[in-house]
């Protein structure tokens, strides 16, 4: 009986060990299968996008700056680094080539108010979202969540991710459709103009990208938009209205300047915001001036009331298109403002310069945000107009 029990016990042990072995083999197989599944998924992810070298061929024309821009045959691509996603970017639309009788102004004028956009990744797409600073609140306060929910950022455009950069740190998108479609945010025409000129539609086949250039802090896109119009402002027989647009994409600082309240007793361009984070029982509207950032080289001397030069003065270049005979007077008009800045404690705060020649600086262009330029516009109307480009978050 005892021996029989021993045999049964040994048999149970063998069955148990066999079960463990089977379990172990099964687990190992699952782990192996799991590894294969993960690898397959990774392969699938790679296969979702075109290989970088196949998309951006050796014949590509590449320009590096804020982000890399490629032209391959007739198509343009943005190579957006991960570090730029969710960053706030100022978008300024200008008419760079205008037909007569369109409206007051001319080539170089702003077609739309300054906008803020951000690029955001959503699975296999890049979304361009529009950010509004009309309604604001301190991010540290609970009410900020309500402001955010009630000012939901619209999606302006969705771009399919075409490829990943070689080190996978950037995403490549094609932008042809965006700049050759009738996108209100970057259009040259408002609703009244469309009605007056009897615009039927934008013709994508006659719209195209002229050029894209990337600079250290901005990217400039020049493109032509062609509309079918029954009553265009000029050359009515053509039934066509073509305009050249320039889109400036300027990266904004991570931290805006401290806003400065406007005072009706002093003339400034300004921005208005509803601030829900104030200690008020209502939506409180505040007005901020738009201004330059001047920091004294010697803060102690500045505090004593002495005239001090700024670390970075305001430098205005004249447009290369400015007639030579008018340049001395325009520069004098700019530098006459030095007296006003002296009253604020700064000397040599504003300086006017001629545009450098191609030999002096072949990279100079009025489109580069590092240069502030006064545009010269040929129009029968004798006038000047503003305001200047500024950070719409704080002025």
Secondary structure, DSSP 8 states (H G I E B T S, - for coil): -HHHHHHHHHHHHHHHHHHHHHHHHHHHHHHHHHHHHHHHHHHHHHHHS--HHHHS-TT-EEE-SSSEEEEETTEEEEEEEGGGTT--EEEEEEEEE--TTSSSS-TT-BSS--EEEEEEEETTEEEEEEE--SEE--TTSTHHHHHHHTT---EEEEEEEEEE-TTSSEEEEE-HHHHTS--GGG-S--HHHHHHTTEEEE-GGG-EEEEEEE-SSEEEEEEEEEEEETT-SS-GGG-EEEEEEEEEEEE--SS-----B--TTS---EEEEEETTSSSSS-EEEEEE------BSSHHHHHTT--EEBSS-EEEEE-TTS-HHHHHHHHHHHHTTHHHHHHTTEES-EEEE----TTT-TT--TTSTTSEEE-----SS----------TTT-
